[in-house]
Structure formats: C-alpha cells, structure tokens
C-alpha cells in the first residue's frame, strides 16, 4: 500500500490503529537545550521530531503581508501581532483590494510537485496562510472593530467577507486545477473557554464562507485539513458539516470527552497536545499519563487519530523527553 492509499484509508477511518505523532521544537527551545535534543529526530518510526535550529526572524522585526497588514514580532522566531489594519476605517473599503491569488505561490511549480508526489505514491498537499476567514477579518479591521461589526451586524462586514472569501475560493480552485489531494487551512476560532462571538454569529458571518470553499474542494475530491486553536466545542458539528476531513483542535481547552462525543468516529483528529498546562508545568509522569489518556480516549483499532505538539519556551527538557517517549510507546496501543 502506498503512502497516498494509506492516507485516504486513514481519513475514511479505515486504518490499522497506529497513532503517529509530529513534534515541532521551536528555535528558542533548541537554543536552550541544543544537542541534548538531537537524539529525538532518530528515536522513533512513529514520532517525527522537527527541530528549528536557526531563527526565522529576530525579535521586534516587522513585516507587511500581502493584505497590507503590518506585523510586529516581539519575540524571536515566534508569532506576532498586527499593528496596522488596512480597513480600520470603513472608508478604506471602497478602495481596498486584497492580494492576487495568482501570486499566492508559483502555481506551475505546485502542479509539477503534485504530479511528482503522486507518481511516488505520496500525498499532494497544499497549504494556505494561518489566518483564513475569521482571523483575517480581525487583521483587516482590528479585533475590537470586528467585534463591534458583529455585534451591530454592520452590513459592510459582508462586503469585506466577500473580499476574503473570494480570494481563498480562487486559491482553492487553483489547488484543484493543480491536482491537490489535501488543502490545509488555519483559523484560530476560539478563546480559552468560549468562542469570541456567539455560535449563531459565527454561523451568520463565518460559516457560509467555510461551507462554500470546503464543499467546493470536497466536491472535487480534495480533502480539507483545518487547524484551529481555542475553544470550538459549540461549532464542531458545524465544521464537520462544512466538509472538514481532518480537524486539528487543542485538547485541554475543548476537553477530551467533548471531542470524543462530538468528533470521534466522525472526522480524523489531528490532536494538538497541551502546551499551556501539563507539558510546561507538570511532571514527566503527568506528561506520560496525559498522552496515554489522549490515545485511550480518542484512538481506535480503525485509527482516526494523530498527535501534534509544538514545543515552546521554557518547557523542561525532562517533559519533552517524557512526551516523545510516551508518543512512541502508545503508537501501537490500539494494535495490541
């Protein structure tokens, strides 16, 4: 069976029960522990560990993205925040133009890479920006302004949504034409313990764009991966209805039992392992037990579960080792 054939069987929840994992060690963590981490890259056939050994950007660097949003990155190699919003005032919308989907990437190269991947029996994977619809609207308007727009149901917001949706729909069409098997999206929809807007507001302003883009991809045989940080319990059924094939939620803020009730057996779970509580502040034994609970609660003999963990400063080295070893030891839990 090729990697591509196995991938589609996994997404159809017809796998062999293996729970693989990906661990991403950020540059500040590598800079703290350096060569002590190297063995993890070669440790397990089930756990892929990627280590960022060079900084992606210096602290306090700035950047203007293709949408005209000006970013500040206060910490070295970590995420930033938008300091200038191009549609902060509604008057700017009349002359505002979003980016050109033809310039999102080199589409001729993408098509070549997809053909080569399929010839090797691999998955043709496409990606988009972190900041799909909801986040992009907050970047363009500013978070507070966007919240006021939603609360007042400002009709101009639908025009701005049309600009954002139109761009991503064009990108989706280009991925279909290039022969993608999977397209990944990133949109942090939740806060720590609730949605920032009501579920009904989300269904009014955000869900229609998700539905149109994801259903277009699915109708053309392309699977959809969605990363979303924060609490999303109230809209998990909506996301599945929209056509999400792989859902990448955070486990502690949503609750393992909630994820089992709402998503287990309905969608492939790319489970984002805690990086706020247990792994940075718990003991190695607590980290090991937590990985076990995740696999026991959301795995199955038919698969449907993958683990992903981002390692940020200042996670103790002993906890990093405990998590990686636990991921390896539980990889075949459902095959025994």
Beta strands, then each sheet from edge to edge (+ up, - down):
strand 1: 21-25
strand 2: 47-51
strand 3: 61-64
strand 4: 70-73
strand 5: 81-84
strand 6: 125-130
strand 7: 182-186
strand 8: 223-228
strand 9: 246-249
strand 10: 268-272
strand 11: 305-311
sheet 1: 2+ 1+ 11+ 10+ 9+ 8+ 7+ 6+
sheet 2: 3+ 4- 5+
end
